[in-house]
Amino acid sequence: MLEQVSKALATVVFSYGGSDFTVAKLIQIPLIILIVWIIVRSLGKVIQNRIVSKRMGPDGALLFKRIYLVLCIIIITFTTLEVLNIPLTAFAFVSGAVAIGVGFGAQNIINNFISGWILIWERPIRIGDFLEVGDAKGVVETINTRSTRIRRNDGVHMLVPNSQLLENTVTNWTLIDNMARSFVRVGVAYGSDVKLVEKLINEAIVENDAILKDPEPSVIFEDFGDNALIFEAVFWVNAQAESNVRKVKSDIRFALCDKFAQHDVVVAFPQRDLHIDGELTIKR
């Protein structure tokens, strides 16, 4: 039985460049690569965790991990071929197949692959950044080889090809810092004390701890509207997501409602005066 197995493993499948490729050799290649790859991936995770623990940042850790894995793949490939005495010329057909693949549609894959490396290296977009891509807004969770995974505000994950993030206009709310400028607009009824309204809006802003003192917030008397005197509170906050800004704006509106009610300031609403010329005739 053992002799039959040994004979079967020693069977030459094909020969190339003076080297015989037996069944045993063809089985050894994927086994060796698999075992070494498992070890490499485990070491990569340990190293990445160590880097993150040193406060290097998830982007630096991801870049180091990518470079580490690429170098390991190259070393594993050449070492395996050298141990098994397999000449590199035996894989010359692979280059031809790659060239054909590029010609028949692999351009997008290669484009996204290179774009992913550019994103990691230049860091115009980093893990944890809050992006606005088209109509979607969300936080970057990871930058993969082909696409970037973004978690939208509604909790849904969105995969965006890396090339689109480089070729299209993308709004990065947190590229330089987490500071975001926002405003709350409110209209009060005509006849209201505008100085009192300005004072109340300023109080609502100052009492909110989430609003930054520098740059200093301001209150603007924006316009005489059709039905209201329009005021606008302009302020800056530290926000890593749109939800943070919306929460601050909501708190300011709650505070304004309370303060306006205490001082009998009426929040305006659309009104129309109807004038009728002539006499009204009521038929019974």
Contacts in CASP RR format, 6 or more apart in sequence:
PFRMAT RR
TARGET T0000
AUTHOR 0000-0000-0000
METHOD contacts of the structure
MODEL  1
MLEQVSKALATVVFSYGGSDFTVAKLIQIPLIILIVWIIVRSLGKVIQNR
IVSKRMGPDGALLFKRIYLVLCIIIITFTTLEVLNIPLTAFAFVSGAVAI
GVGFGAQNIINNFISGWILIWERPIRIGDFLEVGDAKGVVETINTRSTRI
RRNDGVHMLVPNSQLLENTVTNWTLIDNMARSFVRVGVAYGSDVKLVEKL
INEAIVENDAILKDPEPSVIFEDFGDNALIFEAVFWVNAQAESNVRKVKS
DIRFALCDKFAQHDVVVAFPQRDLHIDGELTIKR
8 23 0 8 1.000
9 22 0 8 1.000
9 23 0 8 1.000
9 24 0 8 1.000
9 27 0 8 1.000
10 22 0 8 1.000
10 23 0 8 1.000
10 24 0 8 1.000
11 22 0 8 1.000
11 23 0 8 1.000
12 20 0 8 1.000
12 21 0 8 1.000
12 22 0 8 1.000
13 21 0 8 1.000
13 22 0 8 1.000
13 23 0 8 1.000
13 26 0 8 1.000
14 21 0 8 1.000
15 21 0 8 1.000
16 87 0 8 1.000
16 89 0 8 1.000
16 90 0 8 1.000
17 87 0 8 1.000
17 89 0 8 1.000
17 90 0 8 1.000
19 85 0 8 1.000
19 86 0 8 1.000
19 87 0 8 1.000
19 90 0 8 1.000
21 86 0 8 1.000
25 84 0 8 1.000
25 86 0 8 1.000
28 84 0 8 1.000
29 80 0 8 1.000
29 84 0 8 1.000
29 86 0 8 1.000
32 80 0 8 1.000
32 83 0 8 1.000
33 76 0 8 1.000
33 77 0 8 1.000
33 80 0 8 1.000
36 76 0 8 1.000
36 80 0 8 1.000
37 76 0 8 1.000
40 69 0 8 1.000
40 72 0 8 1.000
40 76 0 8 1.000
41 69 0 8 1.000
44 65 0 8 1.000
44 68 0 8 1.000
44 69 0 8 1.000
47 64 0 8 1.000
47 65 0 8 1.000
47 68 0 8 1.000
48 61 0 8 1.000
48 62 0 8 1.000
48 64 0 8 1.000
48 65 0 8 1.000
51 57 0 8 1.000
51 60 0 8 1.000
51 61 0 8 1.000
51 64 0 8 1.000
52 58 0 8 1.000
52 61 0 8 1.000
58 126 0 8 1.000
58 127 0 8 1.000
58 128 0 8 1.000
59 120 0 8 1.000
59 123 0 8 1.000
59 126 0 8 1.000
59 127 0 8 1.000
60 120 0 8 1.000
62 120 0 8 1.000
62 127 0 8 1.000
62 142 0 8 1.000
62 143 0 8 1.000
63 120 0 8 1.000
63 121 0 8 1.000
66 117 0 8 1.000
66 120 0 8 1.000
80 86 0 8 1.000
81 87 0 8 1.000
81 88 0 8 1.000
98 106 0 8 1.000
102 110 0 8 1.000
108 161 0 8 1.000
108 163 0 8 1.000
109 146 0 8 1.000
111 163 0 8 1.000
112 145 0 8 1.000
112 146 0 8 1.000
112 147 0 8 1.000
112 161 0 8 1.000
112 162 0 8 1.000
112 163 0 8 1.000
113 145 0 8 1.000
113 146 0 8 1.000
113 162 0 8 1.000
115 161 0 8 1.000
115 162 0 8 1.000
115 163 0 8 1.000
115 165 0 8 1.000
115 166 0 8 1.000
116 143 0 8 1.000
116 144 0 8 1.000
116 145 0 8 1.000
116 146 0 8 1.000
116 148 0 8 1.000
116 162 0 8 1.000
118 162 0 8 1.000
118 166 0 8 1.000
119 125 0 8 1.000
119 143 0 8 1.000
119 148 0 8 1.000
119 162 0 8 1.000
119 165 0 8 1.000
119 166 0 8 1.000
120 143 0 8 1.000
124 166 0 8 1.000
124 172 0 8 1.000
124 175 0 8 1.000
125 131 0 8 1.000
125 140 0 8 1.000
125 143 0 8 1.000
125 148 0 8 1.000
125 165 0 8 1.000
125 170 0 8 1.000
125 172 0 8 1.000
126 140 0 8 1.000
127 140 0 8 1.000
127 141 0 8 1.000
127 142 0 8 1.000
127 143 0 8 1.000
128 139 0 8 1.000
128 140 0 8 1.000
128 141 0 8 1.000
128 174 0 8 1.000
128 240 0 8 1.000
129 139 0 8 1.000
129 140 0 8 1.000
129 172 0 8 1.000
129 173 0 8 1.000
129 174 0 8 1.000
129 175 0 8 1.000
130 137 0 8 1.000
130 138 0 8 1.000
130 139 0 8 1.000
130 140 0 8 1.000
130 172 0 8 1.000
130 173 0 8 1.000
130 174 0 8 1.000
130 239 0 8 1.000
130 240 0 8 1.000
130 241 0 8 1.000
130 242 0 8 1.000
131 137 0 8 1.000
131 138 0 8 1.000
131 139 0 8 1.000
131 140 0 8 1.000
131 150 0 8 1.000
131 170 0 8 1.000
131 171 0 8 1.000
131 172 0 8 1.000
131 173 0 8 1.000
132 138 0 8 1.000
132 170 0 8 1.000
132 171 0 8 1.000
132 172 0 8 1.000
132 173 0 8 1.000
133 150 0 8 1.000
133 158 0 8 1.000
133 160 0 8 1.000
133 164 0 8 1.000
133 165 0 8 1.000
133 168 0 8 1.000
133 170 0 8 1.000
133 171 0 8 1.000
136 150 0 8 1.000
136 152 0 8 1.000
136 158 0 8 1.000
137 152 0 8 1.000
137 153 0 8 1.000
137 242 0 8 1.000
138 150 0 8 1.000
138 151 0 8 1.000
138 152 0 8 1.000
138 153 0 8 1.000
138 158 0 8 1.000
138 241 0 8 1.000
138 242 0 8 1.000
139 150 0 8 1.000
139 151 0 8 1.000
139 240 0 8 1.000
139 241 0 8 1.000
140 148 0 8 1.000
140 149 0 8 1.000
140 150 0 8 1.000
141 149 0 8 1.000
141 150 0 8 1.000
141 151 0 8 1.000
141 157 0 8 1.000
142 148 0 8 1.000
142 149 0 8 1.000
143 149 0 8 1.000
143 162 0 8 1.000
146 161 0 8 1.000
146 162 0 8 1.000
147 159 0 8 1.000
147 160 0 8 1.000
147 161 0 8 1.000
147 162 0 8 1.000
148 159 0 8 1.000
148 160 0 8 1.000
148 161 0 8 1.000
148 162 0 8 1.000
148 165 0 8 1.000
149 157 0 8 1.000
149 158 0 8 1.000
149 159 0 8 1.000
150 157 0 8 1.000
150 158 0 8 1.000
150 159 0 8 1.000
150 160 0 8 1.000
151 157 0 8 1.000
151 158 0 8 1.000
152 158 0 8 1.000
153 241 0 8 1.000
153 242 0 8 1.000
153 243 0 8 1.000
173 180 0 8 1.000
173 239 0 8 1.000
173 242 0 8 1.000
174 240 0 8 1.000
178 238 0 8 1.000
178 239 0 8 1.000
178 240 0 8 1.000
179 212 0 8 1.000
179 236 0 8 1.000
179 237 0 8 1.000
179 238 0 8 1.000
179 239 0 8 1.000
180 236 0 8 1.000
180 237 0 8 1.000
180 238 0 8 1.000
180 239 0 8 1.000
180 244 0 8 1.000
180 245 0 8 1.000
181 234 0 8 1.000
181 235 0 8 1.000
181 236 0 8 1.000
182 234 0 8 1.000
182 235 0 8 1.000
182 236 0 8 1.000
182 237 0 8 1.000
182 245 0 8 1.000
182 248 0 8 1.000
182 249 0 8 1.000
183 232 0 8 1.000
183 233 0 8 1.000
183 234 0 8 1.000
183 235 0 8 1.000
184 232 0 8 1.000
184 233 0 8 1.000
184 249 0 8 1.000
184 252 0 8 1.000
184 253 0 8 1.000
184 256 0 8 1.000
185 222 0 8 1.000
185 230 0 8 1.000
185 231 0 8 1.000
185 232 0 8 1.000
185 233 0 8 1.000
186 201 0 8 1.000
186 230 0 8 1.000
186 231 0 8 1.000
186 232 0 8 1.000
186 233 0 8 1.000
186 253 0 8 1.000
186 256 0 8 1.000
186 267 0 8 1.000
187 228 0 8 1.000
187 229 0 8 1.000
187 230 0 8 1.000
187 231 0 8 1.000
187 267 0 8 1.000
187 268 0 8 1.000
188 197 0 8 1.000
188 228 0 8 1.000
188 229 0 8 1.000
188 231 0 8 1.000
188 260 0 8 1.000
188 265 0 8 1.000
188 266 0 8 1.000
188 267 0 8 1.000
188 268 0 8 1.000
189 228 0 8 1.000
189 229 0 8 1.000
189 265 0 8 1.000
189 266 0 8 1.000
189 267 0 8 1.000
189 268 0 8 1.000
190 228 0 8 1.000
190 229 0 8 1.000
190 268 0 8 1.000
191 229 0 8 1.000
192 229 0 8 1.000
192 265 0 8 1.000
192 266 0 8 1.000
193 265 0 8 1.000
194 221 0 8 1.000
194 229 0 8 1.000
196 263 0 8 1.000
196 265 0 8 1.000
197 229 0 8 1.000
197 231 0 8 1.000
197 265 0 8 1.000
198 219 0 8 1.000
198 221 0 8 1.000
198 231 0 8 1.000
200 256 0 8 1.000
200 259 0 8 1.000
200 260 0 8 1.000
200 263 0 8 1.000
200 265 0 8 1.000
201 219 0 8 1.000
201 231 0 8 1.000
201 233 0 8 1.000
201 256 0 8 1.000
202 217 0 8 1.000
202 219 0 8 1.000
203 255 0 8 1.000
203 259 0 8 1.000
204 233 0 8 1.000
204 252 0 8 1.000
204 255 0 8 1.000
204 256 0 8 1.000
204 259 0 8 1.000
205 211 0 8 1.000
205 217 0 8 1.000
205 219 0 8 1.000
205 233 0 8 1.000
205 235 0 8 1.000
205 252 0 8 1.000
206 217 0 8 1.000
207 255 0 8 1.000
208 248 0 8 1.000
208 251 0 8 1.000
208 252 0 8 1.000
208 255 0 8 1.000
210 237 0 8 1.000
210 238 0 8 1.000
210 244 0 8 1.000
210 247 0 8 1.000
210 248 0 8 1.000
210 251 0 8 1.000
211 217 0 8 1.000
211 235 0 8 1.000
211 236 0 8 1.000
211 237 0 8 1.000
211 248 0 8 1.000
212 235 0 8 1.000
212 236 0 8 1.000
212 237 0 8 1.000
212 238 0 8 1.000
215 236 0 8 1.000
217 233 0 8 1.000
217 234 0 8 1.000
217 235 0 8 1.000
217 236 0 8 1.000
218 233 0 8 1.000
218 234 0 8 1.000
218 235 0 8 1.000
219 231 0 8 1.000
219 232 0 8 1.000
219 233 0 8 1.000
219 234 0 8 1.000
220 231 0 8 1.000
220 232 0 8 1.000
220 233 0 8 1.000
220 234 0 8 1.000
221 229 0 8 1.000
221 230 0 8 1.000
221 231 0 8 1.000
222 230 0 8 1.000
222 231 0 8 1.000
222 232 0 8 1.000
223 230 0 8 1.000
224 230 0 8 1.000
226 270 0 8 1.000
227 268 0 8 1.000
227 269 0 8 1.000
227 270 0 8 1.000
227 271 0 8 1.000
228 268 0 8 1.000
228 269 0 8 1.000
229 268 0 8 1.000
233 252 0 8 1.000
235 248 0 8 1.000
237 244 0 8 1.000
237 245 0 8 1.000
237 248 0 8 1.000
238 244 0 8 1.000
239 245 0 8 1.000
239 248 0 8 1.000
257 267 0 8 1.000
259 265 0 8 1.000
260 266 0 8 1.000
260 267 0 8 1.000
END
